[in-house]
Amino acid sequence: MTQLRYGILSTSSIAPRFIAAVRAAGAGEIVALSSRTLEKAREKAAAWNIPRFYGSHPQLLEDPGVDIVYISAVNAQHYPLAKAALAHGKHVICEKPCTTASSHTEELFALAKEKGLFLMEAEKMLFLPAALTLQKRIAEGFLGDIYMAELSHSFSASYNGWLFDPEVGGGTLLSSGIYAVQLLRWLFGPIHTIRGLRSTMENGAEWQYVLTGSTESGVLFSAKNSTRAILDNTAKIYGTKGWAELPEYWKARKVIFHRPGEAPETLEFPCEHELMYEAEHIAQCLKSDLLTSPVVTPQISLDGIRALEQVRQSW
């Protein structure tokens, strides 16, 4: 395939970051944008220098000049938009979580395979050099056998009010918990058991949680998130020979290794657009005629949402 021609479905806050990353990586051309209103689409297309814009997502899907779509709408819209895009013959990159139900995720990957189209859940974290360095060191035994992990994440969601609306897939579990379970799954294999406690708003949406569980490989973990308390925003991995920190693990620019009797080792990976590694991977997958990513595999996407379903059942 020649240069990928992207259509951007949604004017959400992450959309301009993905656009900038694709352009910085030279991994495609942004040719079209859609929003729920023509006015908003026109405004953002002008601001982001995108030539074509549409006042509805179905209109963009009819555009023959779009090869691949990036979906960053509210969580509940991921499934119907991705399904419609595949039906229109478009490759699909869908922001995490791919869908809000494992049955929907299974259906989308089956549909993409049937139509010979590429589908990937956008999980930038798994392409970051800091995370890859941590993964490599763990595999090499630098930290010894790994037995425990702690992950914390806090943020203010005031700029995204929908995150507290359960009707559109809001709540911190889907917005933040997906990072935690997929990092654990990627590093240590399938999650065996996971449970949690939460604090909720009047409408039932959680604004903070604490998760605990274990992987099939025997790693015990905790993962917590809050939109009010300020946490240390770090993943910590503990082994028999030392431990590692991945500050702001969902967008990590550095990793710190600690071993007894040695000074901490800090490896830094500065980057202006952290989504560019993901964008480069997508372009390479399409160039190689792949239908799924060998990194964010369908199984990782399915295991991630299934883990969150376990948490919901515990609630």
N, C-alpha and C positions, 0 to 999 in steps of 0.2 A: 504494500500500500504506500502511496505517496504521502505527502504532508497531511496529517490528520486535521479534519475540519470540525471544530467543536461547536456545539450548541449548548448554551448554559441555561438550564431550567431552574429559575429562581434568582432573585436578587438578594439572597441572604448575606449575612455578614462574612461568611467564609468564601463566597463566590469570587470577590475581587482578589483574594489571596491565591486561589487556585488559578485564576486568569494570569496573574503576575508570574506565578511559578511556571506555567506552561510556556509563557513567552520568554522568561529568563533561561529556561532549559532548551529553548528551540525545539520543543516537543510537540508542536502543533500550532494551528492557526485558530483564533477565536472569531467565528464568522457570524454568530447569531446569539440572541438573548431573548428570553421570554419572561414575563411577569404576569401577575393576575390582572393588571390594568395596563392599558397602552401608555398612559402618562408615566407610570413608574418605569416601564420598559424603555421608553424614549429617553427619560432622564438618565438612567444608569448606562444605557448604551453610549450616550454622549460622553458621560464621565469616564467610562472604561474603554472608549475608542473601539466600539464594536459596530460593524457596518449595518447589520440588519437586526430589527427588534420586532417583537410580537406581543400583543396584549393578552395572549393566552398560551398555555403550554401546548395544546393540540395543534395550534397554528405552526409553532416551530417544528413539531414532529413531521409536518407535511413538507418541510423545506428540503428539496432534493440536494441542496448544497451542503447539508450537514451529514457527516459520517458517524459521529459519536456524540453522545450527550453526557453532560455532567449534571447530576441531580443533587441539589443541596436545599430542597424544600423542607418543610417541617416533616418530622419523622413519619407521621401517618400517611404522608403522600409519597413516600419512597416506593412502596409496592405498586400502587396504581400507575404512577408515572413511568417506572421502569418497565412494567408490563406493556404499557402503551408504546413506549419507545422501541422495545423489542418487536412488537407487532408491526411497527413501521420500518423495520430493517435497520435500526440504529444500534451500534455498539453502546454499551452503558457503563458509566462509572457512577456509582451511587454512594453518597456519603454514608458514614456509619451512623446508626446501625443500618445494614442493608434493608431490612424490614423490621417490623415490630413483632413478628411471629415466625418461628422456624418453618412452619408449613408454607408460608409465603416465600421465604428464602429458597426452600427446596424447589418450589414451583418455578421461580424465576430462573434458576440455574438450568433446570430441565428445559424450559422454553428457549433459553439462549443456545443450548446445545442443539436442540431441534432445528433452530433457524441458522445455525452456523455463525453465531454472533458472540462477541467478547463481552463478558460481564465481570465486573470486579467491584467489591466493596472498597471504598476509599479509606484506607487506614495508613496515613502518612507515617505514623510512629514506627512501623516495621521496616521502613526504608532509611531511617536516619542513621548516619555513620556512628553516632554515639551508641545507639541501641545495637547496631550490628557488631560493634566492638565488644560490648558487654556479652552478647550472644557467643561470640568467638572465644572469649576468655573463659566463659563457663564451660563450653564444649572442650576446651583444652585442659580443663581441670585446674585453672589458676586459682579458683576459690575453693577447690576441693569438692566434696559432695555437698550439694545444696539441700538444705532442710527447711528453711523458712524464708518468707518474703513479706514485706510490708509496703503498701502503696497508699499514698495520700494525695488528695487533689481538692483544691478549693478555688472558687471563683465567684465573682458577682455576676448574676444573670440578669441584671436590670436592663441591659441592652437588648435582651431577647425574651420578651414577656411570654411568648408561646411555650417556653421551657417549663412553665408552671401550669400548663393547660393539658390535663390528661386526655382530652378529646382529640388532640393532635399529636399524641405520642410524647408529651412532655414528661417532666420529672427527671431528677438527676441520675436515676439508674440507667436509662437509655442514653442520656447525653454524656455521662462520665463513666458509668460502670462498664460500658462496652470497651473503653480503653484498658481498664484494669484486667478484665477477663481475657481479652485477646493478647495482651502482653504476657500474662501468665501461661496461656495456651501455647503461644509461640515459643516461649523459652523452655517450658517444662512438660509440654504435652497436655493431653485432655484433662479437664477438671472432673474430679470424681464426685465431690460433694461441695455444695455452697449454700449458705444460709445468710440471713441478714436481719438487721433492725433498722428502722427508719423513723424520721420525723416528718409529718405530713401537714399540708395546708388543709383548709376547710374542704376544698374540692377533692381531696385524696391524693394530690400530687406530692411526692416526697421532695423535700428541699435539702435533706441530708440523709446519709445512711452509713452503716458500718457492716461490711460483709466479712465472713470468715469461711474458710473451706480448706480443701486439700486437693492436690492433683493426683492422678493415677500413679505418678512416679514417686509420691510420698512427700511432696513439698506442702507444708502447712502455710497458709497465707491469711492476711487480713488486708482489706481494702476499704478506705473510707473517703467520703466526699462531703463537703458542706458548702452552701452558698452564703453562709453567714459567718461562721468561725473561720479564722485564718489558719490554715494548716501549713506544714512544711513543704508540700508539693514535691515529694520525692518518692521514687521507688527504691527500696533497699533490699538487697539480696544477700542472704547469710549462708556461708558454707563452712566446712571444717578447717579451711586454711585462711579464711578472711571474709570480708564482706565488701559489697559495692553499692555505690549510690548513683542513681540516674535522676538528677534534678529536673523537675518539670518533664517527667518521662514522656508525656504525650507530645512534646515538641522539643525533646532534649538536644542541647548543644554541647553537652559535656558528660563525662562519666568519671567517677572517682573510685579508685580501688584502695582498700585498706587491708594490710596484712600485719600480724603481730611482729613488733620489732623493726618495722620498716616505715619510712615516711609515706604519707598518702601520695598516691600517683593520680594526677589529674590530667585527663586527655580532653582537649577542647576541639570542637568542630564548628567554628563560626559559619553562619549561613544567613543570608538575607531572606531567602524564601524557602522555608523548610519543606514545602510541598513539592519542590522541584525534583527531588529524588523519586517521588512517587510518579510524577509526570513523565520523567525519563523512562521509568519502568513500563508504564502503560504504552508508550510509543514503541518500545522494544518488543513488547508482547504482540502488538498489532503487526509490526514488521515481520515477526516470526510466525504469523498466522496462528497464534494461540487463541483459544476460546476462553481460557481461564488463566489467572495469575499463578505462577509457581510459588509465590510468596504469600499473598493473601488468597489462599486456596478456598474453594467452596467449602471444604471441611472446616477450616478455621472460622469462616463466616457462620456456618451452621452451629459449630460448637459454641461460639460466642453468644448467639441469641438463645441457644438452649440453656446455657448457664444462667442467663438473666431470667429465663422462664422458671428455672429452679428457685431462684430468689423470690420471684413473684408468688410461687406456690407456698413458700415458707411464710409469706406475709398474709 
